[in-house]
Amino acid sequence: MNATIAVLAGDGVGQEIVPVAVKILKAIGEIYHHSFEFVSADIGGQAIDKVGIPLPQETLSLAQQSDAVLLGAVGGPKWEGLEYARRPERALLGIREALGLYANLRPAKVYPSLADASTLKREVIEGIDILVVRELTGGIYFGKPKGIERLPDGSERGVNTEVYTTGEVRRIAKVAFEAARRRRKKVTSVDKANVLESSELWRKVVTEVHQEYPDVELSHLYVDNAAMQLVRNPKQFDVLLCNNMFGDILSDEAAMLTGSIGMLPSASLGARVGLFEPIHGSAPDIAGQNIANPIATIASAAMMLAYAFHLDQEAETIERAIVKTLERGYRTKDIAGPGTKIVGTREMGEAILHHLQ
Ligand code: NAD
């Protein structure tokens, strides 16, 4: 296949980890005879330094015209003094909005050789492979009315509105069922249908959409129970389907099961172009030292192959290479343990590249 990939490395460790992931994608292109074209552009603090704004029109147009976007991270102490609207992080909101990214996919997977990095017992988390599918553009973070108003007695009243339409629930439910089809075919939909009407609608629509996916198993769980089950017995989950707020919270909880932030990829999907990025930030404390863990970004590139291009076999090749590299004892500093080989960002990339073959 032919594809154009927008490469937005951004700030801090983004400049180190993104080139490593691009190298891996190039190698996959060669092995499987795909033609990937990589076009780089500035975003975040890097763009502010060059043109004064975090998301130049040129970058946005490139993202919109590409087949997928690979993003590193934005932000850093250098730009912290700027007013909020001019900060590097605004670029993230801008690009997500422009691409209409309504679905956020965050896998939480425990690699067997890293099971001891988690704060939970090995037997609880060994083998977990969960995908949190979070609705990203609706719900209580965007619903109206919202705001803080002053009451006649001088006190204040803060309001947010949890609101979902049939269409919004349908499209995110479809993402979850489609994702489950390429995994273990189980969706757990999370809601609070015992007290919230919006959740009642959520549950009804998810159940209706399920009719189109008879090969996928569906169950429903109240969010409080889901939070509990995630630490009690996380292995029961395959795909967790959540609204915006529940997904925000549960995806962080699921991420922490695995131990290290440098290992966690994400995908945000919209009508056409998807965006793939590690969940961590620009890590200014370790930037420029060749010690950042590139695995989250490499795994994000694997998600791009699977979710943007439907190249499941190619994505699995990357996943297997990561597993093999970890089994051979290669570790960046953040995941190092006794008896392992500490390597730098580029060396970790080279080791994974080697294990692709
Ligand atoms: P962070 O994720 O950058 O770092 C948190 C901690 O995790 C740090 O100790 C860092 O060294 C470590 N870490 C992160 N990625 C790592 C990796 N690949 N390998 C090894 N260790 C890693 O979060 P922060 O420090 O709160 O934020 C730093 C900057 O990044 C801020 O400007 C923030 O706004 C921005 N940020 C950007 C994004 C994004 O671009 N999507 C996300 C979060 C934060």
Residues whose N, C-alpha, C, O or C-beta is under 5 A from the ligand:
A	BS01	NAD	G72 A73 V74 G75 G76 E89 I261 G262 P278 I279 H280 G281 S282 A283 P284 D285 I286 I291 A292 N293 D334
